[in-house]
């Protein structure tokens, strides 16, 4: 952000921060009530407005824990057109339940995934309707003060940790950086390959963690692109292919940085996070893609964007648009330590 603009926005950020502090103090003093359940509730979230790779981390937890227990996930369902409590079912599209819930539910059929604004009321309802559940994960629950989770996981991006950011709208922070003190553990995400131990130790100092707060490091691993409507069809990235990227995620730079050394040429069209594409927009993007002279070309999008692009299946198929989806998964620098940390929370859970 330009320095002059940042200075102009600074007073707004300070006022916003005062408002956030007052709101939080209402819960800290007991004027507003929060509830703690006699049941394992794990919250995962950010101090920022996005871009930390939260959804792949939720998917990692699902892969880790579903072989051993029955778990559910509860999300607000950002930008969905429905209201109230709703279990995500196969017939629900992204516009009804939200793009991230749809993405996770597609990957894990049978998972108890619900969306609700009031999660303090939604958790008891999930337990009534799915009494077999042994754990509920609050997706993006770090600022949801009505619920006191048994374990708070906070994500922060390696390239832009919360201590080097500022409050909205000057920066990307939803609350003051000292809010990180509520976390039981911090996960530094999108780390570069080969991160040295000394760099990891320095990050603890950078984040100003308390001695009792655990610290973990993760990275993103991309898979082979698969067809948007025919997942059995794959496309191998190679130095001769042209890629047109269509995305509406919080931080697209990481994706572009991954692709550039692996393809011949690239053009990227980025929209605001969670954007619902219009057919007029898609028509313009397809025209730009067709104008590329290289016949070896593909349109590539993210898994989250795929849930919204599928709303336009007829439109895209009528125009013979070949769209592929880039898979992504999280890996941990010390997976055994993180996995054991999560399991120890569950085995040692006390109210």
Secondary structure, DSSP 4 states (H G I P E B T S, - for coil): --HHHHHHHHHHHHHHHHHHHHHHHHHHTTSS--B--SS-EEEEEESBSS-S-HHHHHHHHHHHHTTTS-EEEEE--TT-S--S-EE--TT--HHHH-HHHHHHHHHSTT-EEEE-S-HHHHHHHHHHH-TT--EEEEET-TT-TTB--SEEEEEEETTB-GGG--BTTTSSBSS-GGGGGG-SEEEEESPPTT--HHHHHHHHHHHT--TTSEEEEEEEEE--EEESS-TT-EE---TT-EEEEEE-SS--HHHHHHHHTTSSEEEEEE--TT----HHHHHHHHHHHHT---SSEEEEEEHHHHHHHGGGHHHHHHTT--EEEE-EEEEETTHHHHHHHHHHHHHT---
